[in-house]
Amino acid sequence: DSAFNALSADSLNVLSAWMEFQPVYTWGDSNSTFDFSAFQINKYWQHNDFDSDSLSALDFDNNNIASQIQVSDSLITFNIRPDIVQGWLNSRVDSTLPEHFGLLLKPSASTDKIIGFPASNGSQFGAVPTLKIVIERPGEYVDTLETTIIREDVHVVEGILPDVGTKNILLQSGLLGRGMLKFDLTKIPANSVINKANLFVDVDSSLTEYGNPILDSLEIALFTDSSDLQVVDSTIAPRYLLRNGNVFSGEIHTLLQVLVNGNDNNGFRLKLTNEERAVDRLVLNGSTAVDTANRPKLIITYTSTK
């Protein structure tokens, strides 16, 4: 309140300002340099459904406002000119001034890795981005304001899904590459009780690229339409496959039971559990893998009610 009142009275000065980000995820060449720029956005944007098309249409000022960028494994910081942040604060108390619409952080073309940090609602993963502002009310005090991003944020990964061959299943974070599995269940008598169903999928390690921290699970859910790899049955809770070396496995009898009870078998959707916060590329051996031991396996124990 004291800062707000001082702004209203035009008696608050910004002495310095910087942003801090604490990395929790890395992907790419860990020894390569990392550089980026920060640009002021000129118009309102919304994080819902923001994608690469939205990014290409984003209206922003092309002047880089980031200086003295420092990058380490545990902390990324950059300074922002005091007069720019002064303008942001002043617009909070004077509606006639240009509004602050946030920043675009854009990696340099020479950057050969990705660094991830928690979003504003991701405090469970670590410290969220913070803007720190040293303010002065002449003759009264010097203080530091610390504010986390509280409105909107989003990240966009641009690129093309790689070709991993027709014998493999590609799951890709960031670009949202998802997979499909379908098993012939016709030999199981209708309305049987599925006691146990264990699914195993094998990783092609030569084509797979993990980030850090390493991916530990996959989500499997039922498709409502085998021709649409986006829509799954929201009335049935998904199950999870956990990683043990180069194999992901899990118990999925609840999904099988729905199909045996009469629902259409449109197959299962596979997706990475970190697909919205990472860029891992997981390649699984498919049903036509040369080595039959590496093909997906479903082991079912059931009791026939007939």
N, C-alpha and C positions, 0 to 999 in steps of 0.2 A: 504493500500500500504506500509506503513512504517513497519508493521509487516512482510509482505511478503518479503520486501527487507532485513530485518534483518535476516529472516530465510535463505534467499539465501546466506547471508554473514556468516552464522553459528554464529550469535551473539544474538540469542533470546532464552531465557530460560522460561520454564513453571514452575511456582511456585506452582500452585494448579489448580484443575479443578473439576467441579461438574455439575450435570444435575438437572433441575427443571421441574416438571410436576404439573399442576394444575388440580385436579380431577373435572369432571363435571357429573360423572355417577357412581353409586354404585349399587351392586346387591349381595344379600346374607346376612349373619349375620353381621350387622353393628358393633357389639361389638367384633367380632373376630379379631385376629391379622392378619396382612398382611405382607408377606415377599416375596422377590424375589431375583434373581441373574441376573447379566449382563455378557454376554459372547461375545467375539469378533468373528465376522463371518469371515471365511477364504476365501470365494469365492463369486463371483458376484451372486446376486439373483435379481429377478424382482418381483415387487408387483402384476403385472397383473396375475390373475388366481392362485395366491399363496394360497394354502389350507393346510389341515392337512397332506396330502401326501408330499407336498413340505417341510413342517416343519420337518417331520421325516427324510427327505433326506438332510437337511441343514447341511453344513460343518461348524462347529464352534469350537473354542478352548474351552476346558472344564474347564478353570480356571476362577473363578468368579472374575471380576475386580471391582465390586461394594463394597464400604465400607461406614460405618457410614450412613446407610440408616435411613432416618427420614420420617415417614408417619403421616400425619394429614388429617383432612377432607378437608383442603384447599390447601395443598402443600405436594408433595413427592420429596425428594432430595436424591441423593447419590453421594459420592465422587469417583473420578477415579484417580489412581496414576499418578502423573505428568509425569513420564517417558513414560507412555503409550500414553498420549495425545501429548507429545513431538514427539513421533514417527509418530502420525497421521499428525501433522503439517509438519514435515520434509519431509514426502512422497509427500506433495503438491509441493515441489520445487525440489525434487530429484526422478526422475522416476525409479532409480535403487533400491529404498527402497520398502519394502512390502507395498502394497496398503491397505488403510482402507476401509473395505466393510460394516461397520456398526455394530450394536449391536443386540443381541437377549436378550430380557427381558423375563425371565421365572419365573412364580410364584412357590413358594415352594409347595411341596406336601401337607403340613399341612395347607396351606392357604384356608380359607373357604368363601371367597367372591371375587368379581370381582370389580376392580376400573377402570373406563374409563376416558380418557383425550382426548382433541382434537388432531386429526391428523395434519400433517403439512399443509394441505389445509383446516383445519376446524376452522380457526380463528373466524368464526361467532359464534362458540359455547363457545369460551373462549381463554385463552392464550395457544399458542402451545408450545410443549416441547422446552426447551432451554438448550444449552451447554454453560457454563460460564468458561472462562479460564483466570487465572491471569498470565500475561506474564511480563518478565523483559528484558530490554536491559541494561546490566550492565553500570552504570555510566550515563545513559540517562533518563530512565523512567521505571515506573511500571504501567501497565494498565490492564484493564479487557475487554476481548473480549466477546461479547454475540452473539451467533449464533443459529438461529432456524434451525430445520431439513428442508432441502430444496430439497432433492433428492427423496427418496422413503421411504414409511413406509406402514405397513400392520399389521393387527392383525388376529389371528386365534383362534377360539373357538373350542375345541375338546369335543366330547361327543356323546351321543345317544339320539335321539328324544324319549321322554317318551310315554308310552302307556296311552292314556286318554280315552280309550273305543270307541266303534264303534258308539255311539250315539253323540259323540262330534267332534268338528272341532278344530284342533291344529294349532296355529300360533306361531312360535318360532323364535326369533331373534338369531343372531349368527350362529345357525345351519340351518337357512333358512328353517324352516318348514312353509309351505304355505297351504292354504285351497281352497276349491272349492264349489261354490254354483251354482245350476242350477234350474231354475223355468220353469214350463210349460206355455208357452206363446201362445199356439195354439188357445185359445179362443179370442184373440185380432185380429180383422180383419186386413188383410194385408194392409200395407201402411196407417194405422191409424196414426193420429198425437198424440204423447205422450205429454200431457200437463204437467204431473208431475208424478214422480215415487219415492217414499220414501222407502228405505230399512232399516230394523231394525234387528240387531243381538244381542242376549242376552249372557252375560258373565257368565260362571260357575265360580264364585268367589272362590269356594273351591279348584279348580285345577289351578287357575291362579296365576302367580307370576310376579308382576311388579317390575321394577327397580326404581331408583331415579335419574333424574326426571321421573315422571310417564308418561307412554305412553298416548297420547291423540288422536291418529287417526289411521285409517286403510286405505289402498289403495285398490280400486276395479277396475279391468280391464277385458276386454273381452279376453277369450281364442281363439286362432286360431285353436287349436286342443285339444279336450277334453281329449285325452290320454296323453298329455304332459303338466305338471304343471309348465313349465318354459316359454313357448312361448305365448306371448299375442299380440294382435293387436296393433302395434305401431302407426298406422294411427289414432287411436281414443284415445283422451286424457283420462287418468284414472280419476276416481272420488274418493272422500274421505268421509269416515264415521267418525264422531266426537264422542268422548266419553261423555256421561252424566250419571254418576254413573256406573251402570252395563250394560248399553246399548250403543252400537255404532249405529249411524244412519246417513243417508245422502240422498241427492237428486241425482238420477242417470238417469234422463230421457234421456240424450244424448246417454247413452249406450243402453237403451231399444229401442230407435228410430232406431238405426242401425239394430237391430235384427228384428224389425217389418217391416223394409224396405226390408228384404230379406236375410240378412246375416245368415249363419248357426248359430244356437244356441248351442255353445259348452260350455256354462256356463261362470261363472265369477271366476276370481282368486282373492283371498283375501290374502293380506300380510301386515305385520306390517311396518309402515313408518320408524321405527328405526331399521330395521332388520340388517343393516350393521354396526351399531354402538352401539348395546346393546345386552342383552341376555334375554329380557322379554319373558315370556311364557304366551300366551293368549289362553284360552280354551273357545270356543263358543258352545252353545247348538245347536245341529244339527236338521235335519228335523224329526228325530225319537225320540226326547226328550220326556220323559214321560209326562211332563207338556206341553200341546200344546201351552200355552201362552208364553212359552220360545223359541219356534221354530222360525227360521228366517221368517220374514214377509216382503212382498213387496206389497205396496199399490199403485196402478196405476190409474191415471186419464187420459182418452184418448178421442179423438174425431174421430169417424169413418168417413172416406171420402166416404163411399158407400151410 
